[in-house]
Amino acid sequence: MKPLILFLLLFSIHNYAQNKEDVFYSSIITDINNYELEKADRKIKSISNLDCKILLQNEVNYLKTGLISNEILSLDTSNFDYYQKGIYYNFLGDYYTRISNKFSKKSYELYLKTYQLGVQNNNTSLQQESLRKMLNLFQINEMNFIQFSNISNEYSKLNNDFINTFWAKYYSIFKKYYEKTEYHKNNNFNIKSYDSLIAYCKGKPILKGKVYQMMSIYYSVTHHYKLSKVYIEKAKHEYKKSNEYYSQLALTSIEFNEGHDYLDTGNIKKATAVFRKSEHSKYFKQNLKSNILISDALYKTYSKAKNNDSAIYYLNRKIAFEDTLKREENSIAIHEIDTKYQTREKDLAIKKLTNKQILLFALVGIVFIIALYGFFKWKKEDVRRKKLAVEKQYLETEHYQTIEELKTIKKLIEKDSIILKDKTKVNLEQLAYIKADDHYLSIHTIEKNNHFVRGKLSDIIVELPPNFIKCHRSYIINRNFVKQFTNRFVVMEDNTEIPISRNFRFEN
C-alpha cells in the first residue's frame, strides 16, 4: 500500500507542475493577443523548455519586426504535452498563412487540430485561440460565410476575459455587417454596433485602428464616402502610434489600397507615388506576398501611363516573386514530409529525454516495480511489443501516404471537372465564370460552350477549387482568366466585364 501511495503522490505533483506551466503559457498567449509584446518577451525569457521558447519567441518577433523564420519546422515536439502541441499547431498554421499567396487549407487543418485538443482536454484557452485564428483566416481570404458564421457563434460562447470578449464582439459584428451588405438581410446591424468595441480599445491603438478601419469599409459600402475617409484617417492615426511591425503593416496596407483608388480614378501620378512608397517600405519589402502585389500594381500603373519599359520591368519582377514563392512553398512541403516521416530519426528523437524526465521516470519505475513486479512483468513486455508493432505499422502507412501526397504536390494535380445537374461534364480548366439568374445558373467557358442549368451559386461553389471566388452575389469567377481588377468590375480575358461587390478588394 505504501508504494502505491508514493506513486500517486508523485503523479499528483507532476500534474500540478504541468498545470502551472500551462497557465503560464496561456498568460503569454494573452499578452500576445493584447499586443503587450514587451511583457510577453520578459516571460518567454524564463521558459526552460528550449523548443517552447523558440516557438513563442518566433511569434513575438513576427509581430514586432515581421521576421518570418522556418525554425518552427525543425522543433522537436515529441516531449510536448497536449497544450504545448496546441500552441505549436496554431503557430505552425500562422507560418503557412504568412508564406502562402492564397487561402491555406493546411493552416485551417492545423487550427482545427488545436481546437480538437482543447475540446478533448476541456481547455477553453486552446479552443478560443484556434477559433479566433480560423476566423481571421476566413476574413483575410475568400470567406466561406457559413463556416465563418458557425465559428463566430461558437467563439462567442467561450469569451471570458477582456481580449477574447473583444475579438468575439469584433467577429460577431463583422458577421452582421457582411449579412447586411452582402446578403441584404434585415438584421439589427448599424454603425452604432461598433460603439461597444471602441470601449474595449482604450490604450490599444492596434485594436482601435482595426475597428476604425472596419467602420470606414461600412461607410464606403453604404456610399458615405466622406465619412469613410474620416474613419480611414482615424485608423491611420491609431496605427501610427505604434512602431511595431503589425501596426505599421496595417498602415502601409491602407496607403496601398489608397493607391488603387487613385489608379481607378485615373490619377496615375498619385497612384505611382503611393505604390513606389510601398515598394520601398521596410514593412512590405521583406514579404514575398507584398512584393507580388506591389509589382502587379506598378505594372498596371505604368501600363496605363504608356510607360512600356517600366511596365515590363515590374511584370518580370512580379513573375520572379511568384516563382520564388512557389519554390519556397514546394520546398517547405518537401522538407516537412521528409522531417515528419524519417522513421529512424523520429525513433532517436523519442528516446532523447531531459535529465528531469529521466529522474522522474526512474522514481516512478522503481515504485512501479516494487508494487507490481510479480503480476506485470510478463504483461509489460507483451504490451511494449504490441505497441511497437502498431507504431511501426502506423509509420509505414503514413510514410506511404505521404509519398503519394508528395507526388501529388509535385504534379500540382487538382480537380479537373464538375458534373452539372443536367449530367453535363464541364472541364474546370475551361470554366471562366458562372452567373446566377433567378433560380438558374449560366455556365460560361472560354470556348463559348455555355450551359444553362437550375441551381444556386452557394451549392456549386463548394464543389470548386480555391481559384474560383465569389466576387458578387450573382457571380463566381475563375481567377486564372482574370485580366484586370478595377474599382467596380473584374475584366476577364475575353474582355467581359463582371461587377464586383464594394468591399471586394485587397486586404492584407
C-alpha positions as CSV (number, residue, x, y, z in Angstrom):
1,M,0.0,0.0,0.0
2,K,2.8,2.5,0.9
3,P,4.5,2.2,-2.6
4,L,1.1,2.8,-4.2
5,I,0.5,6.0,-2.1
6,L,4.0,7.2,-3.0
7,F,3.3,6.6,-6.7
8,L,0.0,8.6,-6.5
9,L,1.8,11.4,-4.7
10,L,4.5,11.7,-7.3
11,F,1.9,11.6,-10.1
12,S,-0.1,14.4,-8.4
13,I,3.0,16.6,-8.0
14,H,3.8,16.1,-11.7
15,N,0.3,17.0,-12.8
16,Y,0.3,20.1,-10.6
17,A,3.6,21.3,-12.1
18,Q,2.3,20.7,-15.6
19,N,-1.0,22.6,-15.0
20,K,1.0,25.5,-13.5
21,E,3.2,25.5,-16.7
22,D,0.2,25.6,-19.0
23,V,-1.3,28.5,-17.1
24,F,2.0,30.4,-17.6
25,Y,2.0,29.7,-21.3
26,S,-1.6,30.8,-21.5
27,S,-0.7,34.1,-19.9
28,I,1.9,34.7,-22.6
29,I,-0.6,34.0,-25.3
30,T,-3.0,36.5,-23.7
31,D,-0.1,39.1,-23.7
32,I,0.5,38.5,-27.4
33,N,-3.2,38.9,-28.2
34,N,-3.2,42.1,-26.3
35,Y,-0.2,43.3,-28.3
36,E,1.7,43.6,-25.0
37,L,4.8,42.2,-26.6
38,E,7.4,43.5,-24.2
39,K,5.6,41.9,-21.3
40,A,5.4,38.6,-23.3
41,D,9.1,38.9,-24.1
42,R,10.1,39.1,-20.5
43,K,8.0,36.0,-19.6
44,I,9.4,34.0,-22.6
45,K,13.0,34.5,-21.3
46,S,12.2,32.5,-18.2
47,I,10.9,29.4,-20.1
48,S,13.2,26.4,-19.6
49,N,11.9,24.3,-22.5
50,L,14.0,25.5,-25.4
51,D,11.6,24.4,-28.1
52,C,8.6,26.1,-26.5
53,K,10.8,29.2,-26.0
54,I,11.7,29.3,-29.7
55,L,8.0,28.7,-30.6
56,L,6.7,31.7,-28.6
57,Q,9.7,33.9,-29.4
58,N,9.1,33.4,-33.2
59,E,5.5,34.7,-32.8
60,V,6.6,37.8,-30.8
61,N,9.4,38.5,-33.3
62,Y,6.9,38.4,-36.2
63,L,4.5,40.9,-34.5
64,K,7.5,43.2,-33.6
65,T,9.6,43.1,-36.8
66,G,7.8,41.0,-39.4
67,L,10.5,38.3,-39.2
68,I,9.2,35.0,-40.7
69,S,11.5,32.1,-39.7
70,N,11.2,28.5,-40.8
71,E,12.9,27.5,-37.5
72,I,9.5,26.3,-36.3
73,L,9.6,23.4,-38.8
74,S,12.5,21.8,-37.1
75,L,11.3,21.9,-33.5
76,D,11.3,18.6,-31.5
77,T,7.7,18.2,-30.3
78,S,8.0,14.6,-29.1
79,N,8.0,15.8,-25.4
80,F,5.3,18.4,-25.8
81,D,2.1,17.9,-23.7
82,Y,-1.3,18.5,-25.3
83,Y,-1.3,22.2,-24.5
84,Q,2.2,22.8,-26.0
85,K,1.2,20.8,-29.1
86,G,-1.9,23.0,-29.4
87,I,0.3,26.2,-29.3
88,Y,2.6,24.6,-31.9
89,Y,-0.2,23.7,-34.3
90,N,-1.6,27.2,-34.1
91,F,1.8,29.0,-34.7
92,L,2.6,26.5,-37.5
93,G,-0.7,27.4,-39.1
94,D,0.2,31.1,-38.8
95,Y,3.5,30.3,-40.5
96,Y,1.8,28.7,-43.5
97,T,-0.7,31.6,-43.7
98,R,2.1,34.1,-43.8
99,I,4.0,32.4,-46.6
100,S,1.0,31.4,-48.8
101,N,-0.4,33.6,-51.5
102,K,-3.9,32.2,-51.1
103,F,-6.2,30.6,-48.6
104,S,-4.1,28.0,-46.7
105,K,-6.1,24.8,-46.2
106,K,-3.1,23.4,-44.2
107,S,-3.4,26.3,-41.8
108,Y,-7.1,25.7,-41.3
109,E,-6.5,22.0,-40.6
110,L,-3.8,22.9,-38.0
111,Y,-6.1,25.3,-36.2
112,L,-8.8,22.6,-36.2
113,K,-6.3,20.2,-34.6
114,T,-5.7,22.7,-31.8
115,Y,-9.5,23.2,-31.3
116,Q,-10.0,19.4,-31.1
117,L,-7.2,19.2,-28.5
118,G,-8.9,21.9,-26.5
119,V,-12.3,20.1,-26.6
120,Q,-10.8,16.7,-25.7
121,N,-9.0,18.2,-22.7
122,N,-11.7,20.7,-21.7
123,N,-9.3,23.6,-22.3
124,T,-11.1,26.8,-23.1
125,S,-7.8,28.7,-23.9
126,L,-6.9,26.4,-26.7
127,Q,-10.4,26.5,-28.1
128,Q,-10.6,30.3,-28.1
129,E,-7.2,30.8,-29.7
130,S,-7.8,28.3,-32.5
131,L,-11.3,29.6,-33.3
132,R,-10.0,33.2,-33.4
133,K,-7.3,32.2,-35.9
134,M,-9.8,30.4,-38.1
135,L,-12.0,33.5,-38.2
136,N,-9.0,35.6,-39.1
137,L,-8.0,33.2,-41.9
138,F,-11.5,33.4,-43.4
139,Q,-11.7,37.2,-43.1
140,I,-8.5,37.9,-45.0
141,N,-9.1,35.4,-47.7
142,E,-12.1,34.3,-49.8
143,M,-14.6,33.9,-47.0
144,N,-16.9,30.9,-46.6
145,F,-19.6,32.8,-44.8
146,I,-21.5,29.7,-43.5
147,Q,-18.3,28.4,-41.8
148,F,-17.3,31.8,-40.6
149,S,-20.8,32.3,-39.1
150,N,-20.7,28.9,-37.3
151,I,-17.2,29.5,-35.9
152,S,-18.1,33.0,-34.8
153,N,-21.2,31.7,-32.9
154,E,-19.0,29.0,-31.2
155,Y,-16.4,31.6,-30.3
156,S,-19.0,33.9,-28.7
157,K,-19.9,31.1,-26.3
158,L,-16.4,30.9,-24.9
159,N,-15.3,34.5,-24.3
160,N,-14.4,35.1,-20.6
161,D,-11.7,37.8,-20.5
162,F,-11.0,41.2,-21.9
163,I,-9.2,40.3,-25.1
164,N,-11.4,37.3,-26.1
165,T,-14.5,39.3,-25.4
166,F,-13.2,42.0,-27.8
167,W,-12.4,39.6,-30.6
168,A,-15.7,37.7,-30.1
169,K,-17.6,41.0,-30.5
170,Y,-15.4,42.1,-33.4
171,Y,-16.1,39.0,-35.4
172,S,-19.8,38.9,-34.4
173,I,-20.2,42.5,-35.7
174,F,-18.3,41.7,-38.9
175,K,-20.7,38.7,-39.5
176,K,-23.7,41.0,-39.1
177,Y,-22.1,43.6,-41.3
178,Y,-21.5,41.0,-44.0
179,E,-25.0,39.7,-43.8
180,K,-26.5,43.2,-44.2
181,T,-24.2,44.4,-47.0
182,E,-23.6,41.2,-49.0
183,Y,-26.9,39.3,-48.4
184,H,-29.1,42.3,-47.7
185,K,-30.6,40.7,-44.6
186,N,-32.7,42.9,-42.4
187,N,-30.7,42.3,-39.2
188,N,-30.1,44.7,-36.3
189,F,-26.8,45.9,-37.6
190,N,-26.0,49.6,-37.9
191,I,-23.0,51.8,-37.3
192,K,-23.7,52.1,-33.6
193,S,-22.8,48.4,-33.3
194,Y,-19.2,49.5,-33.3
195,D,-19.6,51.7,-30.2
196,S,-19.3,48.8,-27.8
197,L,-16.0,47.8,-29.4
198,I,-14.4,51.2,-29.0
199,A,-14.8,50.9,-25.3
200,Y,-12.5,47.9,-25.3
201,C,-9.7,49.7,-27.2
202,K,-8.5,52.1,-24.5
203,G,-4.7,52.1,-24.6
204,K,-4.7,49.6,-27.5
205,P,-4.1,51.6,-30.7
206,I,-3.9,48.5,-32.9
207,L,-7.3,47.3,-31.8
208,K,-8.8,50.8,-32.2
209,G,-7.2,51.0,-35.6
210,K,-8.9,47.8,-36.7
211,V,-12.3,49.0,-35.5
212,Y,-12.0,52.3,-37.3
213,Q,-10.9,50.5,-40.5
214,M,-14.0,48.3,-40.4
215,M,-16.2,51.4,-39.9
216,S,-14.5,53.0,-42.9
217,I,-15.4,50.0,-45.0
218,Y,-19.0,50.1,-43.8
219,Y,-19.4,53.8,-44.8
220,S,-17.7,53.0,-48.2
221,V,-20.1,50.2,-48.9
222,T,-23.1,52.4,-47.9
223,H,-21.8,55.2,-50.2
224,H,-21.0,57.6,-47.4
225,Y,-17.5,58.3,-48.9
226,K,-16.7,61.4,-46.8
227,L,-17.3,59.5,-43.6
228,S,-15.3,56.6,-45.0
229,K,-12.3,58.8,-45.5
230,V,-12.8,60.3,-41.9
231,Y,-12.6,56.9,-40.3
232,I,-9.7,55.6,-42.5
233,E,-7.7,58.6,-41.4
234,K,-8.6,57.8,-37.8
235,A,-7.4,54.2,-38.3
236,K,-4.1,55.5,-39.8
237,H,-3.7,57.9,-36.8
238,E,-4.1,54.9,-34.4
239,Y,-1.7,52.7,-36.3
240,K,1.0,55.5,-36.3
241,K,1.0,55.4,-32.5
242,S,2.8,52.0,-32.6
243,N,6.2,51.3,-34.2
244,E,5.6,47.5,-34.1
245,Y,5.6,45.7,-37.5
246,Y,1.9,44.5,-37.3
247,S,0.7,48.1,-36.8
248,Q,2.9,49.6,-39.5
249,L,2.0,46.8,-41.9
250,A,-1.7,47.7,-41.4
251,L,-0.9,51.4,-42.0
252,T,1.1,50.6,-45.2
253,S,-1.7,48.3,-46.4
254,I,-4.2,51.2,-46.1
255,E,-1.9,53.5,-48.1
256,F,-1.5,50.8,-50.7
257,N,-5.3,50.5,-51.1
258,E,-5.5,54.3,-51.4
259,G,-3.1,53.9,-54.3
260,H,-5.6,51.6,-56.0
261,D,-8.3,54.3,-55.5
262,Y,-6.1,56.8,-57.3
263,L,-5.4,54.3,-60.1
264,D,-9.2,53.6,-60.5
265,T,-10.0,57.3,-60.8
266,G,-7.2,57.9,-63.3
267,N,-4.8,59.8,-61.1
268,I,-1.7,58.0,-62.3
269,K,0.8,60.4,-60.7
270,K,-0.6,59.9,-57.2
271,A,-1.0,56.2,-57.7
272,T,2.6,55.8,-58.8
273,A,3.9,57.8,-55.8
274,V,1.9,55.7,-53.3
275,F,3.0,52.4,-54.9
276,R,6.6,53.4,-55.1
277,K,6.5,54.4,-51.4
278,S,5.0,51.0,-50.6
279,E,7.8,49.3,-52.7
280,H,10.5,50.9,-50.5
281,S,8.6,50.3,-47.2
282,K,10.6,48.0,-44.9
283,Y,7.2,46.6,-43.7
284,F,6.4,45.4,-47.3
285,K,9.8,44.8,-48.6
286,Q,10.7,41.7,-46.7
287,N,7.4,39.9,-47.5
288,L,7.1,38.0,-50.8
289,K,3.3,38.3,-51.0
290,S,3.5,42.0,-50.6
291,N,6.2,42.3,-53.3
292,I,3.9,40.4,-55.7
293,L,1.0,42.8,-55.0
294,I,3.3,45.9,-55.3
295,S,4.9,44.7,-58.6
296,D,1.5,44.0,-60.0
297,A,0.1,47.4,-59.0
298,L,3.1,49.2,-60.6
299,Y,2.9,47.1,-63.7
300,K,-0.8,48.2,-64.1
301,T,0.0,51.8,-63.3
302,Y,2.9,52.1,-65.8
303,S,0.8,50.3,-68.4
304,K,-1.9,52.9,-68.0
305,A,0.7,55.6,-68.3
306,K,2.0,54.0,-71.6
307,N,5.5,53.6,-70.0
308,N,6.2,50.2,-71.5
309,D,9.7,49.8,-70.3
310,S,8.8,50.3,-66.6
311,A,5.6,48.2,-67.1
312,I,7.6,45.2,-68.5
313,Y,10.2,45.6,-65.7
314,Y,7.5,45.3,-62.9
315,L,5.7,42.5,-64.8
316,N,9.0,40.5,-64.8
317,R,9.5,41.3,-61.1
318,K,6.0,40.0,-60.3
319,I,6.7,36.8,-62.2
320,A,10.0,36.3,-60.4
321,F,8.5,36.9,-56.9
322,E,5.7,34.4,-57.8
323,D,8.3,31.8,-58.9
324,T,10.2,32.3,-55.7
325,L,7.1,32.0,-53.5
326,K,6.1,28.8,-55.4
327,R,9.6,27.3,-54.9
328,E,9.5,28.2,-51.2
329,E,6.1,26.6,-50.7
330,N,7.2,23.4,-52.5
331,S,10.5,23.3,-50.6
332,I,8.7,23.6,-47.3
333,A,6.2,20.9,-48.2
334,I,9.0,18.5,-49.1
335,H,11.0,19.4,-46.0
336,E,8.0,18.9,-43.8
337,I,7.3,15.4,-45.2
338,D,11.0,14.4,-45.0
339,T,11.3,15.6,-41.4
340,K,8.0,14.0,-40.3
341,Y,8.4,10.6,-41.8
342,Q,12.0,9.6,-41.4
343,T,11.3,6.8,-39.0
344,R,14.9,6.3,-37.7
345,E,15.4,9.9,-36.8
346,K,12.0,10.0,-35.1
347,D,12.8,7.0,-33.0
348,L,16.0,8.6,-31.9
349,A,14.2,11.8,-31.0
350,I,11.7,9.9,-28.9
351,K,14.5,8.2,-27.0
352,K,16.1,11.6,-26.1
353,L,15.0,12.6,-22.6
354,T,16.0,15.5,-20.4
355,N,17.6,14.9,-17.0
356,K,14.5,15.9,-15.2
357,Q,12.4,13.4,-17.2
358,I,14.9,10.6,-16.7
359,L,14.9,11.2,-12.9
360,L,11.1,11.2,-12.8
361,F,10.8,8.1,-14.9
362,A,13.4,6.3,-12.7
363,L,11.5,7.2,-9.5
364,V,8.1,6.1,-10.9
365,G,9.7,3.0,-12.4
366,I,11.2,1.9,-9.0
367,V,7.9,2.4,-7.2
368,F,6.1,0.5,-10.0
369,I,8.5,-2.4,-9.9
370,I,8.2,-2.8,-6.1
371,A,4.4,-2.6,-6.1
372,L,3.5,-4.6,-9.2
373,Y,6.6,-6.6,-10.2
374,G,5.3,-10.1,-9.8
375,F,2.0,-9.5,-11.7
376,F,3.0,-7.2,-14.5
377,K,6.5,-8.5,-15.5
378,W,5.3,-10.6,-18.4
379,K,2.5,-8.2,-19.3
380,K,4.8,-5.2,-19.6
381,E,6.9,-6.9,-22.3
382,D,3.9,-8.0,-24.2
383,V,2.3,-4.5,-24.2
384,R,5.6,-3.0,-25.3
385,R,6.0,-5.4,-28.2
386,K,2.4,-4.8,-29.4
387,K,2.8,-1.0,-29.1
388,L,6.0,-1.1,-31.2
389,A,4.3,-3.2,-33.8
390,V,1.3,-0.8,-34.0
391,E,3.6,2.2,-34.2
392,K,5.7,0.6,-36.9
393,Q,2.6,-0.3,-39.0
394,Y,1.3,3.2,-38.5
395,L,4.5,4.9,-39.5
396,E,4.8,2.7,-42.6
397,T,1.3,3.5,-43.6
398,E,1.8,7.2,-43.0
399,H,5.1,7.1,-44.9
400,Y,3.4,5.5,-47.9
401,Q,0.5,8.0,-47.8
402,T,3.0,10.9,-47.6
403,I,5.0,9.7,-50.6
404,E,1.7,9.7,-52.5
405,E,0.9,13.2,-51.3
406,L,4.3,14.4,-52.3
407,K,3.8,13.1,-55.8
408,T,0.5,15.0,-55.9
409,I,2.2,18.2,-54.7
410,K,5.0,17.9,-57.3
411,K,2.5,17.2,-60.2
412,L,0.2,20.0,-58.9
413,I,-2.8,17.9,-59.7
414,E,-6.2,19.5,-58.9
415,K,-9.8,18.5,-59.5
416,D,-10.3,18.8,-63.3
417,S,-14.1,18.8,-63.8
418,I,-17.6,19.1,-62.3
419,I,-20.8,17.4,-63.3
420,L,-23.8,19.7,-63.6
421,K,-27.4,18.8,-62.6
422,D,-28.2,18.0,-66.3
423,K,-25.3,15.5,-66.3
424,T,-23.1,17.7,-68.4
425,K,-19.4,17.4,-67.6
426,V,-17.5,20.8,-67.5
427,N,-13.7,21.0,-67.6
428,L,-12.6,23.4,-64.9
429,E,-9.6,24.5,-66.9
430,Q,-12.1,25.9,-69.5
431,L,-14.6,27.3,-67.0
432,A,-14.3,31.2,-67.0
433,Y,-17.2,32.3,-64.8
434,I,-20.7,31.4,-63.5
435,K,-23.7,33.8,-63.4
436,A,-26.7,33.4,-61.2
437,D,-30.0,34.3,-62.9
438,D,-33.0,33.8,-60.6
439,H,-33.1,30.1,-59.9
440,Y,-30.7,29.2,-62.8
441,L,-27.0,29.2,-63.4
442,S,-25.4,30.3,-66.6
443,I,-22.0,28.5,-67.1
444,H,-19.6,30.3,-69.3
445,T,-16.4,28.6,-70.7
446,I,-13.5,30.1,-72.7
447,E,-14.6,28.0,-75.7
448,K,-18.0,29.7,-75.6
449,N,-19.7,26.3,-74.9
450,N,-22.1,27.8,-72.4
451,H,-24.7,25.9,-70.3
452,F,-27.9,26.9,-68.5
453,V,-28.9,24.7,-65.6
454,R,-31.1,25.1,-62.5
455,G,-29.2,25.7,-59.3
456,K,-27.7,28.2,-56.8
457,L,-24.2,29.7,-56.5
458,S,-24.0,28.6,-52.9
459,D,-24.5,25.0,-54.0
460,I,-21.9,25.0,-56.8
461,I,-19.1,27.0,-55.1
462,V,-18.4,24.2,-52.5
463,E,-17.5,21.9,-55.4
464,L,-15.0,24.3,-56.9
465,P,-11.2,24.6,-56.1
466,P,-9.8,27.8,-54.4
467,N,-9.1,29.6,-57.7
468,F,-12.9,30.1,-58.1
469,I,-14.1,33.1,-56.0
470,K,-17.4,34.8,-55.4
471,C,-16.9,38.4,-56.3
472,H,-20.5,39.4,-56.4
473,R,-23.8,37.9,-55.1
474,S,-24.6,36.9,-58.7
475,Y,-21.1,35.8,-60.0
476,I,-18.3,33.3,-59.4
477,I,-15.1,33.9,-61.4
478,N,-12.0,31.8,-62.2
479,R,-9.0,33.8,-61.1
480,N,-6.9,32.1,-63.8
481,F,-8.9,34.0,-66.5
482,V,-8.9,37.5,-64.8
483,K,-7.3,40.1,-67.0
484,Q,-7.7,43.1,-64.7
485,F,-9.4,44.3,-61.5
486,T,-11.0,47.8,-61.4
487,N,-12.9,49.6,-58.7
488,R,-16.2,48.3,-60.0
489,F,-15.5,45.4,-62.4
490,V,-13.4,42.3,-63.0
491,V,-12.3,42.2,-66.6
492,M,-12.0,38.7,-67.9
493,E,-9.5,37.6,-70.7
494,D,-12.3,37.8,-73.3
495,N,-13.0,41.4,-72.1
496,T,-16.2,40.5,-70.4
497,E,-16.8,43.0,-67.5
498,I,-18.2,41.4,-64.3
499,P,-19.4,43.6,-61.5
500,I,-17.8,43.2,-58.0
501,S,-19.1,44.0,-54.6
502,R,-17.9,47.3,-53.0
503,N,-15.9,45.6,-50.3
504,F,-14.2,43.1,-52.7
505,R,-10.7,44.5,-52.6
506,F,-7.2,43.6,-51.4
507,E,-6.8,43.4,-47.6
508,N,-3.5,42.1,-46.1
